[in-house]
Amino acid sequence: MPSTFVCTDIQGSTSLWERLGPAFAPVLAEHNRILREAIREFGGAELRTEGDSFLVRFADSASAVRFSLAAQERLHAARWPEETGEILVRIGVQAGDPERAHAVAAAAHGGQTLLSEAAARDAGESLAGADVQDLGPHGVLPSLPPERLFQALPRALSVRRFPPPRTLSTRATNLPVTETSFVGRRAELAELLETLPRPEGRLVTLTGPGGIGKTRLALEAATALLDRFEGGCWYVDAAEARGAHALAHRVAAAFGAPPGGREDPIRAVAGVLEFRKPVLLVLDSFEHLVEHAMATIGVWKQRAPRARFLVASRVVLGLAGERELPLPPLPVPTRTVRPAEISSYDAVRLFTERARAAAPGFEADPEDLAQVCRDLEGIPLAIEVAAAALRATPLKEIAARHAEGLAGALDWTWERLAPAERAALALASVFRGGFFLESAEAVIDLSAEPDAPFALDAVQTLRERSLVRTHDTKYGMRFGLFRSIREFAAARLPDPAPVLARHAGHFVAYGETWSARVSGPQAVEALDRLELETENLFLAQDTALAAGDAETAARAILAVSPALAARGPAGQRAPRLEAALAAGPATPVHRARLPIALAKAHFLGQDWNRAADLLAQGKAAAEAAGLRDWLGMALKEEGVLRFSRGEHAAALDALRRAEAIAREIGNDALLEDAIGNRGNVHRGRSEFDEAVACLREAEALAARRGDASAEARHLGNRAIVHKRRGEYAEAEEGYLRAEKIYRALGDRRLTAVCLGNLGTLFMDRGEIDRGLACFEEAEEIDRHLGCKPDVAVDLANRGGVYHARGDFPRALACLDESAAHARDLGMTELLAYTLGIRGGILSEQGATDAALAALTEAESLARSAGSREQTATYATFRARALARAGRFDEARAPLLESKKAHEDLASTRSIHYFHVLALLARTESKLGRKAEAVALAREAVALAEALGFAEGKGDREGVEAMRALRGMAGP
């Protein structure tokens, strides 16, 4: 029976070291003592210890399992310092293979023991008293088949619950799964594995010519480091990125955090890297972006010191701290090497493995192998292309050709392709960002070739010859060409015009099909597919503009425009729409649609004057052509724009006109949008009954059309109205329904928004624990997404909770961090909020002058932002500080101002108005106005009872106020 290996390590040890520094050393020493005692007791041999990780060999699986169970029990029973909590160790047990033991341990969570199938089978009676669960097959190593894993815990610890194992499918990564084994580059791989996790490895650039193997080495290193980077390892192919913003968009999308329409994508990525746990970002094919390296990687590196960057580029980036790792060709045997030694060379090993994949049973004369590898100059891609040719060509013929490196290999392969295969490769060079087989069938026309195969079969043949690469998506396999091969093939395309025309025609039709589904049940898939084909649609527009085809250019950009607004790159939207508009489309519909779409882009960019001019142009074009649907769309957009400018009456007029047109022509999508926006205008005017009626109708229309995202949006807006009216049950129901929809859609950012709104609602209702739970989950999501503005809000919300609990140190820590972000981002309203809460804390601590300075600034910021509601809130806070200092005569004026503002805004059924009444009652009492005080106290108690607010529930000040009010109000 082979030996069994056990690998262990502490969960979160890196953050413990960073947080505790030298104080963690005795904790680690106790952990080591417990494990070493158990190793000796069960007959293990300690092979290696690195930091907090142990690799131990046991004679059999039974001993290894007994050790693992005992270690978990003893670690649990140990007394750990309060600042660390229980030390949780993940343990992996694997029979016969130490490398796989490490991978099994990496799949475990802290406090969990995982066994390979062989180890579980061979453990025998040692598992008799344990709690064992079969977790099914999991991919623990990328180059090997899935491994069935078993969880084994001592009975005493069987209550522990864990997420799914952290295997390739569940870890934080988007690394593509490689289809072939990794050959050679052991020294370079070892250097990367050692360097990247260390401080000096923050930026490593792999350099070398095309085809040298930079991508494959980077992926192998990133996969091997998955368990070393808690924030994950992420891959971005930058080959099609056009500039810094396009690159940033690709990176943000890889992280699952595409920036919104107004958000700068470079800053968005910086936020993701800054707030996530340590990450490794692999940037491939970067050479054409070197001039943008400082604006992207340079910024990200500065903002996120825990992030690591592994870049594959034909040239160095020239950034400070960059470490270059140049890749030479694979070693090839010289002519003086003895035949017996030839097979040990990496180039020969790679050729042999790939040749056997192409031609099972392949064997060859060592001298012929050596000659081929010398001729191919040890370039991995050239070797793979040549080896793939063995399906149809004997090695002797390949060896006789004496190809010269990659160019020679490609030339030689090209000559031996059938005419139809050559045509297919050249035609495939027009795709950008990859393609599905259905697109290959539409674009790759082989009808001119005699006895030509189907385009699908030709593409598969090219894939078998290593000329086309693939990767999986949730919509099927996607194909693409390596950059070197695409450049080679494009140079052999005799006349690009016909294929570019077919390409444009196909992708415009494809884009229009999916663009029409963005507002409906298939919204997520529609946006996904448009995002995948963004580069192809850009090429379609460029092709049309170059050919003077303004109509196709307009159709291409209009098709992809919804995806650019929702997913980005937003920076491409306005310039491309401008180019299409400038080309002068002839059809009336595009003369109306383009300015309307462009107006929306400029509205998001906050160029409201340009947006207004474009909407007027679009309206005029739609009216002249009798296009009622696009006239209605322009009026709807005008209503949104005017509302944003504070022109409420004009906004209502435009939206009602849009609504009337939508009813007239039966356009439910336009009708829903117009009514929903009208509801928001009514809310802004404090016309709450009208707002609720509109939003309910909009919800129903969206539900009928199957547009879940729109339904959730209207639900959330209606909940805001109910909250303003003090109808907390209705508000909670709306927020909860919206949150459920956003979770189902996978929209984490809007899920977090709903959670934040729910948290605020619970706080207003006095349910502080529920409020904190919502704020904490929202903050966790927003940190994962790297959305700094939203994290700033979450921190401020948590600070408010701790203030309500009287936990001033934690409140101030959250508020100070939030305020720093708010100042950095220019978030005036949030800064005012943090100053307001901070002022309240300083007031409670007796620092009246500092409190009044903070509260006066908060009030001034809210007033300058035009928020009467927030101005009233901070005026109340200032009055409270004055009252605490006994300055009731000064407190009365801001309280009266605040009371009037709530009455004018029709927000007299809220917890905020309750606090105004309570404080004003106390103030009037102190100033000798007893009758006024009693009336105010009775009004406040009645409001509290109507809101479901009672003694013993809510924040400290609310509870104290209720007790005082009941005494003041009398029977």
N, C-alpha and C positions, 0 to 999 in steps of 0.2 A: 504493500500500500504506500503511495507517495506521501511525502510530508504535507501537512496542512499549514497554511500561513494565515496569520491574523494581523490586520492593520487597524490602528486606532488613532483618533485625533480629537481634540477638544473643539466643540462647536463655538464659533465666535471668538477664538483665541486672539485673533489680530486686533479686534476692537477692544478686548480686555487689556491687552498690552498698551494700546494707544491711550486708553482711558486711565489705567492705573499706574502705568510705568513700572518702576522698581517694586511697587507694592504687590504686583502680580507674581513676583518671583517665589515667595513662600507658598502661594497657592499652587503654582506649577510643581514645586518640590513635593507637596503633599500628594498631588495627583500621581507623580512619578513613583512615589513610595508605595502607594496602593497597588499600582499596576505591577511593579517589580516583585512585590511579595506574592501576588497571584501567579505571575509568570514562573517563579521558583516553585511554588506549591504544586503546579500542574505540569511541571517538566518542560517548560518552554525555553527556547534559546533566543535571546534578544539579538536580532541581526542588525538593526539600525534604529537610531533615535535622532529625529530632526525636529528641534523645537519641542512641540507638544505631541509629536506623532511617533508611534512605535510600530516596528515591523518585527513580528515574532514568529518563529517556526516551531511547530509541534510535531511529534512523531505521528500523530493520527488526528482525525477529525473529532473523536470523542473528547480527547484532552483539550483541543482548541475550544470546543463548545463549552466544556465545564469552566475553563478559564473565563470565557466571555460572559457567561451568566454570573459567575462569582464577581467579576470586576464591576458589572453594572450594579449589583446589589451593594457592594462595598462603597462604590462611589456615591450611591444614593444615600447611604447611611452616614457618610462623613459629614462633619460640621464645617460648613464653608462660610467665609465672611459675608456679612450682609451686603457689602458693595458688589460682590460677584454673584450672589445667589448660588443655587446648586450648579456644580460643574457637570455639564452634560457631554458625554463622550460618544462618538459614533464608532461602531466596530464592524469590520467586514471580515468574513471567514471564507476562505477559498482553498480547495484541495488542489495542491500541485503547482500553483502558479502565483508567485508573489505580486506580479504586476496586476493580475486580476483581483487579488485581495485588496490592493489599494483602490481599484476602481469600484469594488463592491462597497468598501467603507465610504468612498466619496458619495455613493448613492444614498447612504443612510442619513438620518437626522440625529441631532444630539439626543443621547439617551436610548438610541435604537441599535440593535444588533441585527445584521443581515447575513444570511448564509447562502452560498451558492448551492445549486441543486446537488452537486456531488458531495459537498460538505454535509448537507442535511441528511443525505442518504447514508453516508458513512458514519454519522454521529452515533447511531444506534441508541442504546439505553440512556445516553447522557442527556437526551431531550425528553425523557419520560416525565419529568416533573416540571417542564417548561411550558409556556404558552406559545404555540407555534402557529404561524399563519402562512399559507401559500399566497404570495403576492403576484404570481404569474410571471411571464417572461418580460424582461427589460433589457434594453441595449445599454450595457455598461461600458463597452469599448466600441468605437466607431467602425473598426475594421473587422469585427467579429460578430457572429450571429447573436441574437438576443439570449440572455441568460435568465433561467427561472430563479427567482429569489424567494427566500423564506425569511420571515421575521421570527426571532426567538427571544423571548423575555422571561425572566424569572416570574413565577406566579405572583409574587408580591408586587411586581411592577406591571402586571398585565393590564392595569387601568390606563396606561399610557396610550395616547392616540397620536398618530403621525400622518402628515400628508403623504401622497404617493412618493415612492423613491425618487431621488434626485438623479434620474438617469437622463440620457441624451434627449428623450422626448419631454422631460418635465423640468429640466434646468433652464435657467435664464440664458437662452442663446437662440440665434437663428443660423448657426453655422451649417452650411450645406453638408449633407452626408456624402462622403466620397465613395465612389464605386470601386476603386482599385486600391491595392495595398501601397503602402509608402515604402519606397526603396531608396537607400542611401541617405546622404545628408545627416548622418548621425552626429558628427561633430557640430554642425551648424544648429541642429535641433537641440542638442544639449546646451549650447551656448544661449539659445533663446529661452529655454526653460529655466536656466539659472538667472539670466539677466532681467527678463521682463517683470518678475514680481518684486525686484529690488528697486530702491530709489533711483539708481543710475540708469534703470531701464525704462524710464518714462516714455521715451520715444526711440524706437528702433526702426531703421529703414533698411529693408532688403533691396539691394540694387543688383542689376544685371540686365542683359538684353532680353528681348521677348523670347519666350519658350524655355528660359533657363530653369524654371521651376519655382519662382517666387511665390506664386499663389498656393501651390501644393504644400510648400514648407510652412507658410503662414497658417494655413488651415490645420495642419498637423500639430503645430505648436499650440494654437488656440484651443484645439480639442483636448490636448493633454493638460492644459492649464485650467480647464473648466472648474475644477474643485478649488482652485486657488483664488478665484475672483468671485466674491459673493454676489456682485452685481451682474455677473455674466460675461460671456465672451460673444462679441457681435461682429458680423461681417458685412461690409458694404463694398459692392463693385462700383467704383467711381468712373468706369470707362465712358459712360454716356453723360456724366455730369457736365453741365455747361456753366462753369463759374462757381463762385463761393456759395451763393445762396442755393443753387441747385444741389451742390454737394451736401450742404447742411440739411436740406430737405430729405435727401436719401438717408442720411444718418438718422434723423429724427424718425423717419418711417420705419427704419430697421429696429429702432427701440420701441416701436409701437406707440410713439408719441408725436404724430404729425402736428406741426404748428398750425394754429388757427389763421384765419385770413389776415388779421392785423399784426400778427406776431412775427418778429424778425427771426428767421429760422436759425441763424448762427447763435443768437442769444438763447433760443429754445433748446438747442443742443447743449449749450453751456449749462443751462439749468438742469437738464437730465443728468449730465455727468457730475455736476456739483452735488446734487441731492441724493443720487443713488449710492449704493455701496460700491466698493472698488470694482471697476469694469476694465476689460480689455477690448479695445476697438481696433479691428483689422480693416485697413483701407487699401483696397486693391486697385491696380492700374492708375496710379496717382500722377504719373509723369506729366500729363498735360495740364495739371492743376498746380504745379509747383509755385507759380506766381501768386496763388491764393493760399499758400500754406500758412503764412503768418496770420492772415485774416480768419482762418478756420482753426487748424490744429494749434497755432500759436495762442489764440484766444482761449480755446478749450483747455489747453495744458495749464494756462495761468489760472483759470477759474476753478479747475478740478484737479487738485494736486494728487488725489488718489487714483486718477484714471491713468491707463497705460495705452500707448498707441503703437501698433505694429503696421508699418506702411510698406507696400510693395510698389516700387517705382524704378524706372530705368535710370533715374538720376537722383542724387541726394536732394533734400529739401532746403538745406541751408539754414535750419533753425537752431537756436541755442540749445545745447544739451542733447542734440541728436547723435545717436550712435549708428554708424553705418555698418551693415554686415553684407559685404559684396559676395555674390554667389558665383563661383567659378563653374565651368562645366563639370559633369561627373567624371571621376578618374577613369581613364581608358588604358588598356594594356598596351605597352609599347611593343615594338617588333621583337625585342629581346626577351620578353617575358616567356617563361616556360608554359607549354600548353596546360599543365596541371594547375597553374595559378590563374589562368585567364578568367575562370568563372567567379573568382573572388572579387573582381572589380565591379564597382557599383553600376557603371554603364552597361556592362554585360549582364549583370543580374536583372537590371530593369528591362533590357531587351528580351531576355529569356522569359521573364514572368509575363510580359505583355504578349510575347509571341505564343506562349502556351495558352493564353486566354483566347487568342485569335485562331490558333490551330492546335487543339488539344493533342498531346503526345509529341509536341515539337521537340526534336533533338537536332543538333547541328555540330559540325566540326568546329572546335574551339578557335582555330585560326580564322575561319570565315566570320565567326562572331566578333573576334577582335578587330578584323578589318572593317566590318560594317560600323562598329562603334567608333573607330578612329575616323572613318570618313564622315560620320555624323557629328564629330567633334565633341561627343559627350553631352550634347544638348538634349535634355529630357524630352521636350515636345517632339523634336526630330526623331528621336529613338522610338517614341510611342507611335508616331505616324508611320514610320518604316515597319515596325513590328506588326501593326495592324494590317499591312499589305500582304502579310504571309497567308492570309485567307486565299489569295489568288495567285501569289507569285513566289517561286522558290527562293530560298535564301541566296543561292549561288547567283541568281540574276540581280538581287538587291546588292550583293557584295560587288559584282562586276561593274555596277553603275558609278561607284566612287562619288557619291553625293557629297556636297560641301555644306555641312552644317544644316541649319533649319531651312534656309532658302533652297539648298540642293534637295533636301528631303521632300519639300513641298513641290518643287519642280518635277522631281522624279515621280511622286505620287500623282500629280496632275496628269502627267503623260500616260499613266496607266489606268486612269479613270475612264470609264465608258463615256462617250460624248454626252449622253443624257446626264450622267453624274457630274461631269464638268459644268454643264449648263446649270444644274441644280445648285452647285456650290457657288457659282458666280452670282446667280440670282438671289441666293440667300443672303449675300453680303449687303443687300439693301435694308434689311431689318435693323431696327435700333431697339436695344433693350430686350431682345429675345422675341420669340413668337411661339404660338401654339400650332399644332398640325393643321387645324382648319385654315389658318392664315397662310401656311405654306401651300396648301391646296389651291388657294385663291390667287396667290401671287407668283408662285413658281410654275410657269407655263412651259411644259416640255413638249408641246404638241408638234413643234417643228423637227423634233428628233425622231428618226425612224425607230420603231419598236421601243419607244420610250416607256419606262415604268411610270406608275402613278407618282406624283410628287411626294406623297407620304412615304412610299417605298424608297425613293431616292434619298430622302432625308435620313431614313433609318440606315441605309447603306453608308452614308457619309458619317453617321454616328459610329457605326462599327469600325470605320477606318480612322477613328479618333480625330476627325475633322470638324465634327459638331459636338458640342457638349450639352448636357441637360441638367435641369434641376426640377424638383417637384414643387408644385403649388397645390392649394386646395381645390383648384379647378383643373388639375391635370398636369401632365409633364410639359415643361416649357423648354424650348430649344434655343441655342445661340451659338455663335462662333467666337473662338478665342480671337483677341484683337489682332494678333499677328496673322492668323489665317484669314480673317475678314479683310485685312488690308491686301493680302496676297490675292484673294479671290476677286475683290473689287477691281483690281488692276486688270483683270482678265474679262471684265464685262464689256463686250464690244460697244453696245449702245444702251446706256442706262435709262434713257427716256421712256421706252415702253414699259419696262418693269416698274419704274417709279410711278408711272401713271396707274398701273394696276394696283400697286401698293396703296396709293392715295385713295383710289376708288374703294378698295376693300375696307381700309381702316376708317374712312369717313362713314361708310354705311354701318360698320360694326359699332363705331362710337355713337352714332345717332340712335341705334337700337338700345344701347345700354343707358345713354343719357336720358332717354324717355322714361326709364325705369327708376331714376334716382328718387323720385317722389312716389313711392309705392312699396309694396311688400318686399320687393327685391332690392331695396335701397343699398344695403350693405354690399351685396354681390356686385351691383352696378358700379358703385364707387371703387371697389376692389379691381374690377376688370378695366375700368377707365384708367385707374392709376397704373396698372401693369402696362397699358398701351400708350401711356402719355408720350413717350419718346417717338413712337411710331406715328402718333397723331401730329406731333410737332413737325416731323419730317413730311407728313402729308401736306400740312399747311405751307411749309417752305417750298415743296415741289410745286404746289399750285401757284404760289406767288411768283416763283421764277418763270412759270409758263404763262403768266398773265391771266390765270384762271381765278378771278376774284370770288366766284361763287363757291368753288370747292375750298378755297382758303377760308372763307367765312364758315362753311359747314364744319370744317375740321376743328377750328378753335371753339366754335359754339358747342360742339359735341363734348369736348374735354373740359370746358369751362366750369361745370359744376364740381368736377373732381378737383380742379385747381383751387376752387374756393374752399372746399371741405378738407382736402388733403395736401394741397400745394403741388409744386412750388408756386406759391401765390405771386411771387415776383415776376413770373412769366405771363400772368393773366392779362394785366392791363397793356403791356407793350404788344403782345400778340393780337389782342383785340384792336388796338390802335392801328396795327399794320393791316389787318383785314379791312377795317373801315376806310383807311386811306386808299386801299386798292379800288374802292368804288364798286361794290357789288351792284349788279343790275336789277336783280329781282326785288320787288317791293318788300317782301318779308324780311330779307336780310338788311335792307336799308332801315328797317324798324328795329329788328332784333339786335343788331350789333351795337347801336348806341345805348340801348337799354341795358344790355349785358355789360358794356363798358362803364356805364353809370354805376352799376352795382359794384364793380371793381374799385372805382374811384371813391364811392361811398365808404367802402371798407377801409380804404387808405386815407379816409377823412379829408379828401379834397372835395368838399361839398359843393363848391361853386362849379367846378368842372362837371360834377355829377348832375347838378341842376340843368346846366346847359345841354348835356347829352340827353337827359330825359325829355327836355323840350323838343330836341331834334327827333327823338324816337317817336314821341307823340304825334308830331307833325307828319312824319312819314307814315305812321299807322293810320291816321285819319285820312290822309290823301289817298291811301290805297284801300280804305274800307276794311282794314284788318282789326276787327273788333277785339279779338283776343289779345293782340299785342298792344292795342290802345289801353285795354283794361290793365295789362301788366305794367305799362308805363305809369298809369295813374296810381296803382298800388305802390310802386317804388317811390313815386312822388310823395305819397302819404307817409311812408316810412322816413323819407328824408326830411320832410317838413316837421314831423314829430321830433326828430333828433335835434332840429334847430329851435324847438320850443314853440313852433307855429301851430298850435293845437287845432284851432278852428279850421285853418287851411288844410291841415292833415285829415281831419274828419271829412271835409268836403271831397277831397281827392279819393279817399278810401270808399266813401259811399258811392261815388260815381263808378269806381272799379267794381264794387259789389253789384251795382245795377247791371253793368255789362255782363258780369259773370252769370247772373241769373238769367239774363236775356239769351245768352248763347249756350247755357248749360255747362259751363266750365267749373266743375266742382273744386278743382285744385286752386284756381284763382279765387273762387268764392271763399274757400276756407282761409286762404292767406289774407285776403282783404278783411274778412270779419275778425280774424284773430288779431290783426294789427289794429283794427279799430278798437277792439277790447283793451289793448294796451294804452291807446290814447285816452280812452275813458278813465282808465286807472290813473293815468298821469293827471287828469283833471279832477280826481277824487269823485268821479261819477260811478260809484261802485256797483249799483244795480245794473246799469247798462254794461259795465265791464264784464260782470259775471254772465249776463245773458249772451253777450257776444262770444265769450270764450267757451261757454258750454256748446254753442252751436258749432263753433270751429272744431272742437273736440269730436263732436258727432260726425262731422263731415270727414275729418281725417281718419277716424276709425272706419267709416264706410269705404273710404278709398284704400284702406290698408296701409296708410302711411303712419307707422308707429312712432317715428321720430317726431313728426308734426303733432301727433296726439299728445305725446309726452310734453312737448313745448307748451301747448295750450293748457295742459293740466297744471304745470308748474306756474304759469302766469296767473291762472285762476287762484291757485293756492296763495300767491302773494296778496291778491285782493282780499281773500277771506282772512288772512292774518292781519291785514290793515284794519279790517272791520272787527277784529277780536273773535272771529268765528274759527276757533282753533281746531275743533274736530274736523270741520270741512277742509281746513288748510292741511292738516296732517294727512287726511285721506288723499288729497291731491298730490302732495309731495311723495307719499309712499307709492302711489300708482305710477307716477312719473319715474321714480327711482327703479321700480321693477322693470319698466320698459327699457330704460337705458342699460340696465344690467343685461337684459336679454339681447340687446343690440350690440353689446360689447363696447359701448361708449363709456369708457372709464372717466373721462373728464366731466361729462355731464352727470354721471352717477355721483361724482364727488360734489358737484354743485348742489344736487338734490340733498345729499347728506348734510352739507353746510346749512342749507335752508331749514332742514329738519332740526338740526342742532339748535339753531337760533329760536325756532318755534318752541322746542322743549324748554329752553332756558326761559323764554317769556312765560311759559306755563309753570315754571318752578320745578321742572323735572331735570335737575342738574346732572344727575348721573347719565341719563339718556342723552342729554345734550353733549356731554363730554365724549361718550362713545361715538356719536356721529362725527364730531370734530376730529377725533383721533383717526377714524377710518378715512375720512376725507383727506386728512393730511398725509396719511400713508399712500393713498392713491396719487395725490398731487406731487409728492416727493418722487414717486416712481416715474411719473410722467415728466418730472423736471420742470414743472410749471411754477416758476418763481413767484409771479403775482398771486397765484392761488395758494401757494404755501404761506405767503405773507399773511393772507386773510385767515388761513387755518390757525396760524400761530396766534394772531390777534384774538380769534374766537376762544382758543384754549386759555389765553391770558384772562379773558373775561370770566371763564368758568372758575379758574383758580382764585380770582378776585372775589367772586360770589361765595366761594368756600372759605375765604379768609386766609388762603395760602399765598401771602404776599410775595415771598421770594420767588416761587415758581411763576407767579403771575408776571412779575417784573422781568424775569428772564425771557419769557415768551414775548412780552410786549416790546422789549428792547430789540430782540432779533427781528420782530415784525417791522418795527419802525425803521430799522436800518435798511431792510429790503424796500420798504415803501419810499424812503428818501432816494434810494438808488434808482428806483423805477419811476419816480415822479407820481406816485399814487397818493394824491392829495387827500381823498376821502378816507383812505385807510390810515394815513398818518394822523389825520384828525381823530379817528377812532382810538388809535393806540394812545395818543396824548390824553384823550378824554378819560380812558380807564386809568392811565398812569396818574393823572391828576386826582382821581378819586382815591387811589391808594395812598398817595402822598398826604391827602387831606385826612384820611383815617389815621395816619401815623403822626399827625400834628404838624406837618410841614406846610402850613397854610399858604405862605407866600409862594413857594415852589409849585404848590398845587394850583393856585390861581393863575400863575404864569402859563402852566401847561394847558389849563382849561380855556384860558383866554385865547391862546394860539389855536386850539382845536375849534373853538367857536368861530374864530376869524376865518380859518380854512374852509369850514363848512359854508359860511356865508358867501365867501368868494366863489365857491363852487356852485352856488345857486340852490343849495339844498336846504329848504326851510325846515324840513323835518329834522335833519341832523343838527341844524343850528339850534333848534329848540331843545334837542337832547343835551347838547353841551352847555346850553344856558342853564338847564336844570342841574347838571353836574356842578356848575360854578356856584349856583345858588346853594347846593348842598354843602359845598366847602365853606361858604360864607356862614351858613347856619351852624356848622360844627364849631366855627370860631366864635359863635355868639353874635355875629354881625347880621342880625335878622332884618334890620332896616335896609341893608344893601341887598339882601337876598330876595326881597319881595318883588322888585322890578323885573329881574330876569325870569322869575316864576310866572308872573302875570303875562309876560311876553310869550313864554313857552305855552301857557294855557291857551292863549288866543291862537297861536299857530296850530295847535292840535285841533281846535274847534274849526278853524278855517279849512284845514286839510281833511276834515271829517274822520279823524283818527282818534276819536274819544272812547273807543272800546279796545284799549290796549293797555298792557302792563306799564308802558311808559307814561301814559296819561294818569294812571293810578298813582305813580310816584310823584307826578307834578301835584296832584290833588293832596296827597298825604303831606308833602313837604310844605305846601302852601297853607294847609290847615294848621300845621305846627307853627309856621311863621306868624300867621294871623293871631294865633293864641298868644305867642310870646309878645306880640305888639299890642295886646290888649283888645283885639277885635274878636270878642268871644262868639258873637252870633255868626259872623262869617266863618269862624273856625269850625263851629258845630255843623253848619250847612255843608262845608267842604268835607268834613270827616264823614258825614252820613253818605254823601255822594260817592266818596272813595270806597267805603265799605260795601255799598250796593254794587259798585262796579267790580270789586274783587270777587264778590259772591257770584255775579253773573259770569265772570271769567273762569270760575272754578278755582279761584285762588283763595286759600284759607290759611289760618295759622298753622305753623308746623310744616308748611310746604313752600318751597321757593328759596330765593337767596336770603341772606341774613337780614339785609336792610328791609326787604319786603315783609318778613316775619315780624321784625321789630316794629315796623310801621303799622301793621294790622293791630298789634296789641295796644299801641298808643291810640289808634283811631277808635277802637271799640270803647275805650275809656272816655275819649273826648266826645264821641257821638251820643253817648248816653243811651237810655232805653228807647 
